[in-house]
């Protein structure tokens, strides 16, 4: 009896820590998941805000002549829209992008993310092309450098080539009127610095 009691108490001691560790990890994951689900993804700050656009050079989307590279995003305020033909939300925001391109308020450049060349070309041919330049990021590596984790995403770039703002999700008229357009107008009024920033 004594040996059975001792074995039972030993196995009890071994059983508790082995069970508590995974249980603790599970509870921590549930808490973080709960916090993540309650946050508005549009409010998640980008670590690239206030930093220069990454160095990159992309070929044009099939059927287009102008690709997209870092130098294209300097000298004037511009907007970079990350899109893909397989993205349902991109299709929803596309009519607004076309309307904005006709207003000629700001150059809109496209970063075609993880798309097939024929699909991207057919998509722009069918829906219209609002982009001044369109870079094909087939493997998504440039998107990683930009901190893209979904489509659509839109970046506002200032005259120095610095990322001023990141919009996650499709642009709605309210987003344009209340947030993006006022920011673009403010950035366009700023004079570019005559001196390069440290580290450039």
C-alpha positions as CSV (number, residue, x, y, z in Angstrom):
1,X,0.0,0.0,0.0
2,X,2.8,2.4,0.9
3,X,4.5,1.8,-2.4
4,X,1.2,2.4,-4.3
5,X,0.7,5.6,-2.4
6,X,4.2,6.7,-3.1
7,X,3.9,5.9,-6.8
8,X,0.6,7.8,-6.9
9,X,2.0,10.8,-5.3
10,X,5.0,10.8,-7.6
11,X,2.9,10.4,-10.7
12,X,0.7,13.2,-9.4
13,X,3.8,15.5,-9.0
14,X,4.9,14.6,-12.5
15,X,1.4,15.1,-14.0
16,X,0.7,18.6,-12.7
17,X,3.6,20.5,-14.2
18,X,3.3,18.6,-17.5
19,X,-0.4,19.7,-17.7
20,X,0.0,23.2,-16.4
21,X,2.6,24.3,-18.9
22,X,0.6,23.6,-22.0
23,X,-2.5,24.9,-20.2
24,X,-0.7,28.2,-19.4
25,X,0.5,28.5,-23.0
26,X,-3.0,27.9,-24.3
27,X,-4.4,30.6,-22.0
28,X,-1.8,33.1,-23.0
29,X,-2.6,32.4,-26.7
30,X,-6.4,32.8,-26.0
31,X,-5.8,36.2,-24.3
32,X,-3.6,37.5,-27.2
33,X,-6.1,36.2,-29.8
34,X,-8.9,37.9,-28.0
35,X,-7.1,41.2,-27.9
36,X,-6.2,40.8,-31.6
37,X,-9.8,40.1,-32.6
38,X,-11.0,43.2,-30.8
39,X,-8.5,45.6,-32.5
40,X,-9.4,47.4,-35.7
41,X,-6.7,46.3,-38.2
42,X,-6.8,49.8,-39.8
43,X,-5.5,51.1,-36.5
44,X,-2.4,48.9,-36.4
45,X,0.5,51.2,-36.9
46,X,3.1,50.5,-39.6
47,X,6.7,50.5,-38.5
48,X,7.6,52.1,-41.9
49,X,5.7,55.3,-41.2
50,X,8.2,58.2,-41.3
51,X,10.8,56.1,-43.1
52,X,12.0,56.2,-46.7
53,X,10.3,53.8,-49.1
54,X,12.3,50.5,-49.4
55,X,14.8,50.2,-52.3
56,X,13.1,48.2,-55.1
57,X,12.6,48.0,-58.8
58,X,9.7,46.1,-60.4
59,X,9.0,45.4,-64.0
60,X,5.7,46.6,-65.4
61,X,2.6,44.4,-65.4
62,X,2.2,42.5,-68.6
63,X,0.9,44.8,-71.4
64,X,2.1,48.0,-69.6
65,X,5.2,49.9,-70.3
66,X,6.0,51.6,-67.0
67,X,7.2,49.6,-64.0
68,X,7.7,50.9,-60.5
69,X,10.9,51.7,-58.6
70,X,12.0,53.7,-55.6
71,X,13.1,56.7,-57.6
72,X,9.5,57.1,-59.1
73,X,8.3,57.9,-55.6
74,X,10.4,61.0,-55.0
75,X,9.9,64.6,-56.0
76,X,6.1,64.7,-55.6
77,X,3.4,63.4,-53.3
78,X,2.2,60.0,-54.6
79,X,-0.1,57.1,-53.7
80,X,0.9,53.4,-54.0
81,X,-2.0,51.0,-54.1
82,X,-1.3,47.3,-53.5
83,X,-3.7,45.1,-55.4
84,X,-4.3,41.7,-57.0
85,X,-6.7,40.3,-59.5
86,X,-7.7,37.6,-57.0
87,X,-8.6,40.2,-54.3
88,X,-12.4,40.7,-53.9
89,X,-11.9,43.9,-51.9
90,X,-9.6,45.3,-54.6
91,X,-12.5,45.0,-57.1
92,X,-14.8,46.9,-54.7
93,X,-12.4,49.9,-54.4
94,X,-11.4,50.0,-58.0
95,X,-14.2,52.3,-59.3
96,X,-13.1,54.9,-56.7
97,X,-9.5,54.6,-57.8
98,X,-10.5,55.2,-61.4
99,X,-12.5,58.3,-60.4
100,X,-9.6,59.6,-58.4
101,X,-7.2,59.1,-61.3
102,X,-9.4,61.2,-63.5
103,X,-9.4,64.0,-60.9
104,X,-5.5,64.1,-61.2
105,X,-5.1,65.1,-57.5
106,X,-2.1,62.8,-57.0
107,X,-0.3,60.1,-59.1
108,X,-1.6,56.7,-58.2
109,X,0.9,53.9,-58.7
110,X,0.0,50.2,-58.5
111,X,1.9,47.4,-56.8
112,X,0.5,44.2,-58.2
113,X,1.0,41.6,-55.4
114,X,1.5,37.9,-55.9
115,X,-0.4,37.7,-59.2
116,X,-0.2,35.9,-62.5
117,X,0.9,38.1,-65.4
118,X,-2.1,37.2,-67.6
119,X,-4.6,37.6,-64.7
120,X,-3.2,41.0,-63.7
121,X,-3.3,42.3,-67.3
122,X,-6.8,41.0,-68.0
123,X,-8.0,42.5,-64.7
124,X,-6.8,46.0,-65.6
125,X,-8.1,45.6,-69.2
126,X,-11.5,44.7,-67.9
127,X,-11.9,47.1,-65.1
128,X,-9.7,50.0,-66.3
129,X,-6.3,51.1,-65.3
130,X,-6.1,54.0,-62.8
131,X,-2.3,53.7,-62.3
132,X,0.4,55.9,-63.6
133,X,3.0,53.1,-63.1
134,X,2.4,49.5,-62.2
135,X,5.0,47.2,-60.8
136,X,4.6,43.4,-60.9
137,X,5.6,41.9,-57.5
138,X,5.0,38.3,-58.6
139,X,6.8,36.6,-55.6
140,X,5.7,39.1,-53.0
141,X,9.2,40.0,-51.9
142,X,8.8,43.7,-52.4
143,X,5.5,43.6,-50.6
144,X,7.3,42.0,-47.6
145,X,9.8,45.0,-47.6
146,X,6.8,47.3,-47.6
147,X,5.2,45.5,-44.7
148,X,2.2,44.3,-46.7
149,X,0.2,41.6,-45.1
150,X,-3.0,41.8,-47.1
151,X,-4.6,43.4,-50.1
152,X,-5.7,46.0,-50.7
153,X,-3.3,48.4,-48.9
154,X,-2.5,52.0,-49.8
155,X,0.5,54.1,-48.9
156,X,0.8,57.9,-49.1
157,X,4.4,58.9,-50.0
158,X,5.6,62.5,-49.4
159,X,7.9,64.5,-51.8
160,X,11.1,63.1,-50.1
161,X,10.0,59.5,-50.7
162,X,9.0,59.0,-47.1
163,X,6.0,56.8,-46.2
164,X,3.6,59.2,-44.5
165,X,0.5,57.0,-44.1
166,X,-0.7,53.4,-44.6
167,X,-4.4,52.6,-45.2
168,X,-5.4,48.9,-44.7
169,X,-8.3,47.6,-46.6
170,X,-10.3,49.1,-49.5
171,X,-10.5,52.9,-49.7
172,X,-14.1,54.1,-49.3
173,X,-15.3,57.6,-50.2
174,X,-15.3,58.6,-46.5
175,X,-11.7,57.4,-46.1
176,X,-10.7,59.5,-49.1
177,X,-12.6,62.7,-48.1
178,X,-11.8,62.6,-44.3
179,X,-8.3,61.1,-44.2
180,X,-6.4,60.6,-47.4
181,X,-7.2,63.8,-49.3
182,X,-6.5,66.2,-46.4
183,X,-3.2,64.5,-45.8
184,X,-2.3,64.7,-49.5
185,X,-3.2,68.4,-49.6
186,X,-1.1,69.1,-46.6
187,X,1.9,67.2,-47.9
188,X,1.7,68.9,-51.3
189,X,1.9,72.3,-49.6
190,X,5.1,71.3,-47.8
191,X,8.4,72.4,-49.3
192,X,10.8,69.5,-49.9
193,X,14.0,69.6,-47.8
194,X,17.0,71.0,-49.7
195,X,19.3,68.6,-47.8
196,X,19.2,64.8,-47.8
197,X,18.2,63.2,-44.5
198,X,20.9,61.5,-42.5
199,X,21.7,58.1,-43.7
200,X,20.5,58.7,-47.3
